[in-house]
Amino acid sequence: MNRPLRVVAAVELATLVVLVANLMTVHHPAVSGIAGPLHGLAYTATVIAALLVMDGRHRVWLLALVPGVGGLLAVKALEQQGKEAGLG
């Protein structure tokens, strides 16, 4: 259930790392031109995936709104709430 959210959250974080690394080193326009839109798409997919799996828990999708690490925080919140409910 959390797997799609985990995957897009990891892609979002990876693309953000690529963008920041590019900015801090060579600042190559081609890297920004590719990684920028990919990061935007991954961010949007993370928020949508969090909305689909939130199951009435607003904290999950609110955490997903944090750029970069929000998706991973949302996954963590889902896992913690699952353990508290006796599901994991």
C-alpha positions as a printed NumPy array, in Angstrom:
array([[  0.   ,   0.   ,   0.   ],
       [  2.834,   2.411,   0.834],
       [  5.146,   1.182,  -1.929],
       [  4.115,   3.672,  -4.68 ],
       [  4.411,   6.537,  -2.208],
       [  7.822,   5.286,  -1.081],
       [  9.063,   5.067,  -4.698],
       [  7.929,   8.535,  -5.785],
       [  9.211,  10.03 ,  -2.519],
       [ 12.642,   8.512,  -3.174],
       [ 12.624,   9.838,  -6.75 ],
       [ 11.632,  13.281,  -5.475],
       [ 14.501,  13.33 ,  -2.988],
       [ 16.994,  12.009,  -5.556],
       [ 16.068,  14.667,  -8.116],
       [ 16.347,  17.372,  -5.469],
       [ 19.827,  16.119,  -4.547],
       [ 20.812,  16.192,  -8.231],
       [ 19.5  ,  19.749,  -8.604],
       [ 21.299,  21.039,  -5.518],
       [ 24.532,  19.227,  -6.399],
       [ 24.399,  20.689,  -9.883],
       [ 23.784,  24.156,  -8.488],
       [ 26.673,  23.889,  -6.03 ],
       [ 29.168,  22.516,  -8.565],
       [ 29.054,  22.953, -12.343],
       [ 25.569,  24.463, -12.743],
       [ 25.083,  22.813, -16.108],
       [ 21.844,  24.035, -17.772],
       [ 21.091,  20.63 , -19.311],
       [ 21.055,  18.958, -15.89 ],
       [ 18.727,  21.623, -14.532],
       [ 16.561,  21.359, -17.637],
       [ 16.044,  17.646, -17.117],
       [ 16.123,  17.262, -13.329],
       [ 13.955,  20.334, -12.646],
       [ 10.827,  19.099, -14.427],
       [ 11.42 ,  15.558, -13.133],
       [ 11.566,  16.908,  -9.594],
       [  8.357,  18.877, -10.127],
       [  6.612,  15.812, -11.486],
       [  7.894,  13.648,  -8.636],
       [  6.779,  16.24 ,  -6.063],
       [  3.294,  16.363,  -7.572],
       [  3.136,  12.55 ,  -7.739],
       [  4.22 ,  12.336,  -4.091],
       [  1.415,  14.623,  -2.946],
       [ -1.153,  12.766,  -5.069],
       [  0.071,   9.362,  -3.837],
       [ -0.142,  10.593,  -0.239],
       [ -3.714,  11.761,  -0.857],
       [ -4.611,   8.327,  -2.219],
       [ -3.207,   6.368,   0.737],
       [ -3.953,   8.786,   3.586],
       [ -7.14 ,   6.936,   4.63 ],
       [ -8.555,   9.89 ,   6.55 ],
       [ -5.237,  10.789,   8.179],
       [ -4.611,  14.38 ,   7.138],
       [ -1.149,  14.403,   8.695],
       [  0.072,  12.077,   5.934],
       [ -0.656,  14.367,   2.997],
       [  0.301,  17.478,   4.942],
       [  3.745,  15.96 ,   5.498],
       [  3.937,  15.163,   1.771],
       [  3.699,  18.898,   1.04 ],
       [  7.191,  19.438,   2.498],
       [  9.531,  19.598,  -0.534],
       [ 12.276,  16.998,  -0.748],
       [ 11.726,  14.87 ,   2.343],
       [  7.969,  15.226,   2.818],
       [  7.142,  12.02 ,   0.989],
       [  9.5  ,  10.006,   3.147],
       [  8.042,  11.652,   6.262],
       [  4.558,  10.711,   5.034],
       [  5.641,   7.085,   4.574],
       [  7.079,   7.084,   8.097],
       [  3.821,   8.526,   9.472],
       [  1.81 ,   5.84 ,   7.666],
       [  4.017,   3.106,   9.106],
       [  3.81 ,   4.504,  12.64 ],
       [  0.045,   4.851,  12.475],
       [ -0.206,   1.312,  11.082],
       [  1.812,  -0.034,  14.024],
       [ -0.313,   1.889,  16.496],
       [ -3.456,   0.423,  14.912],
       [ -1.951,  -3.082,  15.133],
       [ -1.51 ,  -3.457,  11.381],
       [  2.266,  -3.832,  11.248]])
